[in-house]
Amino acid sequence: MDQDNVESPQRLPDASISLPLQVDLRYNVTVCTECCTGVAFDWIQSHLKSHHGIRKELDAVMEYLNIDASTLSSSEIKAWISEVWVLDRAIQAVPIEEGMICTKCHYSGAEKDAMKNHFAANHPGMKWSENIERCSVQMPFQGRLKKYIQIEDAEEQEVETIAEHTSSAIKGHSDIRLSSAFIAKMRWDICVKDMDLLELQNLTKMPVRSDRMFQIILCGRKYIEKCCDTLNGGNMMVRRRLMSAG
């Protein structure tokens, strides 16, 4: 009986840790939702440890992600990305940027300097500004796997993603009446009045690492997780008072 009481608090904090990972089933890629980048399966443990201070066995990660087989490894991603220049759909949770594509080959990028260097090395004598087209691009991975890829249906996917996030938030709420009351109290109808589709997309789009809002959300999430960890191992009377407050 005493052993049960001792072991129980040790399991609770571990079970309560939410991993910043999800799987894009279309491409079989694991994505870090906090860093907004794809992570090779064999790099997941080191990524969680070095970037988020989380230690997890791969079996526990697979159980959390609800997958039976591993996602793409670093060697598989390297082989795949060397042959891919255009995707019809973006990898989920990775930012889509405004970029450009070389009309003489499949190379794409987001920075002018990189495109200038590309033309100097691969198309000498050609003016880069006269041989590019504007497009949407995405950099699915970082480090040795860094490469921009053109995204064809970026605008359509962004609209669908917003709809999916909204639907999931409502379905996941414990009481839909509370959700409706919150929206009514915040008067979001006034906030979005007369906005067109593009303005709504900009209002609700996922912040990227360079945005100030990204850092605010990250700090808020870490603060809430620390509070949860503290309460899980804290005094039962304190928890009961918090649950019955207001």
Secondary structure as a PSIPRED ss2 file (coil, helix, strand):
# PSIPRED VFORMAT (PSIPRED V4.0)

   1 M C   1.000  0.000  0.000
   2 D H   0.000  1.000  0.000
   3 Q H   0.000  1.000  0.000
   4 D H   0.000  1.000  0.000
   5 N H   0.000  1.000  0.000
   6 V H   0.000  1.000  0.000
   7 E H   0.000  1.000  0.000
   8 S H   0.000  1.000  0.000
   9 P H   0.000  1.000  0.000
  10 Q H   0.000  1.000  0.000
  11 R H   0.000  1.000  0.000
  12 L H   0.000  1.000  0.000
  13 P H   0.000  1.000  0.000
  14 D H   0.000  1.000  0.000
  15 A H   0.000  1.000  0.000
  16 S H   0.000  1.000  0.000
  17 I C   1.000  0.000  0.000
  18 S C   1.000  0.000  0.000
  19 L C   1.000  0.000  0.000
  20 P C   1.000  0.000  0.000
  21 L E   0.000  0.000  1.000
  22 Q E   0.000  0.000  1.000
  23 V E   0.000  0.000  1.000
  24 D E   0.000  0.000  1.000
  25 L C   1.000  0.000  0.000
  26 R C   1.000  0.000  0.000
  27 Y C   1.000  0.000  0.000
  28 N C   1.000  0.000  0.000
  29 V E   0.000  0.000  1.000
  30 T E   0.000  0.000  1.000
  31 V E   0.000  0.000  1.000
  32 C E   0.000  0.000  1.000
  33 T C   1.000  0.000  0.000
  34 E C   1.000  0.000  0.000
  35 C C   1.000  0.000  0.000
  36 C C   1.000  0.000  0.000
  37 T E   0.000  0.000  1.000
  38 G E   0.000  0.000  1.000
  39 V E   0.000  0.000  1.000
  40 A C   1.000  0.000  0.000
  41 F H   0.000  1.000  0.000
  42 D H   0.000  1.000  0.000
  43 W H   0.000  1.000  0.000
  44 I H   0.000  1.000  0.000
  45 Q H   0.000  1.000  0.000
  46 S H   0.000  1.000  0.000
  47 H H   0.000  1.000  0.000
  48 L H   0.000  1.000  0.000
  49 K H   0.000  1.000  0.000
  50 S H   0.000  1.000  0.000
  51 H H   0.000  1.000  0.000
  52 H H   0.000  1.000  0.000
  53 G C   1.000  0.000  0.000
  54 I C   1.000  0.000  0.000
  55 R C   1.000  0.000  0.000
  56 K C   1.000  0.000  0.000
  57 E C   1.000  0.000  0.000
  58 L H   0.000  1.000  0.000
  59 D H   0.000  1.000  0.000
  60 A H   0.000  1.000  0.000
  61 V H   0.000  1.000  0.000
  62 M H   0.000  1.000  0.000
  63 E H   0.000  1.000  0.000
  64 Y H   0.000  1.000  0.000
  65 L H   0.000  1.000  0.000
  66 N C   1.000  0.000  0.000
  67 I C   1.000  0.000  0.000
  68 D C   1.000  0.000  0.000
  69 A C   1.000  0.000  0.000
  70 S C   1.000  0.000  0.000
  71 T C   1.000  0.000  0.000
  72 L C   1.000  0.000  0.000
  73 S C   1.000  0.000  0.000
  74 S H   0.000  1.000  0.000
  75 S H   0.000  1.000  0.000
  76 E H   0.000  1.000  0.000
  77 I H   0.000  1.000  0.000
  78 K H   0.000  1.000  0.000
  79 A H   0.000  1.000  0.000
  80 W H   0.000  1.000  0.000
  81 I H   0.000  1.000  0.000
  82 S C   1.000  0.000  0.000
  83 E C   1.000  0.000  0.000
  84 V C   1.000  0.000  0.000
  85 W C   1.000  0.000  0.000
  86 V E   0.000  0.000  1.000
  87 L E   0.000  0.000  1.000
  88 D C   1.000  0.000  0.000
  89 R C   1.000  0.000  0.000
  90 A C   1.000  0.000  0.000
  91 I C   1.000  0.000  0.000
  92 Q C   1.000  0.000  0.000
  93 A C   1.000  0.000  0.000
  94 V C   1.000  0.000  0.000
  95 P C   1.000  0.000  0.000
  96 I E   0.000  0.000  1.000
  97 E E   0.000  0.000  1.000
  98 E E   0.000  0.000  1.000
  99 G E   0.000  0.000  1.000
 100 M E   0.000  0.000  1.000
 101 I E   0.000  0.000  1.000
 102 C E   0.000  0.000  1.000
 103 T C   1.000  0.000  0.000
 104 K C   1.000  0.000  0.000
 105 C C   1.000  0.000  0.000
 106 H C   1.000  0.000  0.000
 107 Y C   1.000  0.000  0.000
 108 S E   0.000  0.000  1.000
 109 G E   0.000  0.000  1.000
 110 A C   1.000  0.000  0.000
 111 E C   1.000  0.000  0.000
 112 K H   0.000  1.000  0.000
 113 D H   0.000  1.000  0.000
 114 A H   0.000  1.000  0.000
 115 M H   0.000  1.000  0.000
 116 K H   0.000  1.000  0.000
 117 N H   0.000  1.000  0.000
 118 H H   0.000  1.000  0.000
 119 F H   0.000  1.000  0.000
 120 A H   0.000  1.000  0.000
 121 A H   0.000  1.000  0.000
 122 N H   0.000  1.000  0.000
 123 H C   1.000  0.000  0.000
 124 P C   1.000  0.000  0.000
 125 G C   1.000  0.000  0.000
 126 M C   1.000  0.000  0.000
 127 K C   1.000  0.000  0.000
 128 W H   0.000  1.000  0.000
 129 S H   0.000  1.000  0.000
 130 E H   0.000  1.000  0.000
 131 N C   1.000  0.000  0.000
 132 I E   0.000  0.000  1.000
 133 E E   0.000  0.000  1.000
 134 R E   0.000  0.000  1.000
 135 C E   0.000  0.000  1.000
 136 S E   0.000  0.000  1.000
 137 V E   0.000  0.000  1.000
 138 Q E   0.000  0.000  1.000
 139 M C   1.000  0.000  0.000
 140 P C   1.000  0.000  0.000
 141 F C   1.000  0.000  0.000
 142 Q C   1.000  0.000  0.000
 143 G H   0.000  1.000  0.000
 144 R H   0.000  1.000  0.000
 145 L H   0.000  1.000  0.000
 146 K C   1.000  0.000  0.000
 147 K C   1.000  0.000  0.000
 148 Y C   1.000  0.000  0.000
 149 I E   0.000  0.000  1.000
 150 Q E   0.000  0.000  1.000
 151 I E   0.000  0.000  1.000
 152 E C   1.000  0.000  0.000
 153 D C   1.000  0.000  0.000
 154 A H   0.000  1.000  0.000
 155 E H   0.000  1.000  0.000
 156 E H   0.000  1.000  0.000
 157 Q H   0.000  1.000  0.000
 158 E H   0.000  1.000  0.000
 159 V H   0.000  1.000  0.000
 160 E H   0.000  1.000  0.000
 161 T H   0.000  1.000  0.000
 162 I H   0.000  1.000  0.000
 163 A H   0.000  1.000  0.000
 164 E H   0.000  1.000  0.000
 165 H H   0.000  1.000  0.000
 166 T H   0.000  1.000  0.000
 167 S H   0.000  1.000  0.000
 168 S H   0.000  1.000  0.000
 169 A H   0.000  1.000  0.000
 170 I H   0.000  1.000  0.000
 171 K H   0.000  1.000  0.000
 172 G C   1.000  0.000  0.000
 173 H C   1.000  0.000  0.000
 174 S C   1.000  0.000  0.000
 175 D C   1.000  0.000  0.000
 176 I H   0.000  1.000  0.000
 177 R H   0.000  1.000  0.000
 178 L H   0.000  1.000  0.000
 179 S H   0.000  1.000  0.000
 180 S H   0.000  1.000  0.000
 181 A H   0.000  1.000  0.000
 182 F H   0.000  1.000  0.000
 183 I H   0.000  1.000  0.000
 184 A H   0.000  1.000  0.000
 185 K H   0.000  1.000  0.000
 186 M H   0.000  1.000  0.000
 187 R C   1.000  0.000  0.000
 188 W H   0.000  1.000  0.000
 189 D H   0.000  1.000  0.000
 190 I H   0.000  1.000  0.000
 191 C H   0.000  1.000  0.000
 192 V C   1.000  0.000  0.000
 193 K C   1.000  0.000  0.000
 194 D C   1.000  0.000  0.000
 195 M C   1.000  0.000  0.000
 196 D C   1.000  0.000  0.000
 197 L H   0.000  1.000  0.000
 198 L H   0.000  1.000  0.000
 199 E H   0.000  1.000  0.000
 200 L H   0.000  1.000  0.000
 201 Q H   0.000  1.000  0.000
 202 N H   0.000  1.000  0.000
 203 L H   0.000  1.000  0.000
 204 T H   0.000  1.000  0.000
 205 K C   1.000  0.000  0.000
 206 M C   1.000  0.000  0.000
 207 P C   1.000  0.000  0.000
 208 V C   1.000  0.000  0.000
 209 R C   1.000  0.000  0.000
 210 S C   1.000  0.000  0.000
 211 D C   1.000  0.000  0.000
 212 R H   0.000  1.000  0.000
 213 M H   0.000  1.000  0.000
 214 F H   0.000  1.000  0.000
 215 Q H   0.000  1.000  0.000
 216 I H   0.000  1.000  0.000
 217 I H   0.000  1.000  0.000
 218 L H   0.000  1.000  0.000
 219 C H   0.000  1.000  0.000
 220 G H   0.000  1.000  0.000
 221 R H   0.000  1.000  0.000
 222 K H   0.000  1.000  0.000
 223 Y H   0.000  1.000  0.000
 224 I H   0.000  1.000  0.000
 225 E H   0.000  1.000  0.000
 226 K H   0.000  1.000  0.000
 227 C H   0.000  1.000  0.000
 228 C H   0.000  1.000  0.000
 229 D H   0.000  1.000  0.000
 230 T H   0.000  1.000  0.000
 231 L H   0.000  1.000  0.000
 232 N H   0.000  1.000  0.000
 233 G C   1.000  0.000  0.000
 234 G C   1.000  0.000  0.000
 235 N C   1.000  0.000  0.000
 236 M H   0.000  1.000  0.000
 237 M H   0.000  1.000  0.000
 238 V H   0.000  1.000  0.000
 239 R H   0.000  1.000  0.000
 240 R H   0.000  1.000  0.000
 241 R H   0.000  1.000  0.000
 242 L H   0.000  1.000  0.000
 243 M H   0.000  1.000  0.000
 244 S C   1.000  0.000  0.000
 245 A C   1.000  0.000  0.000
 246 G C   1.000  0.000  0.000
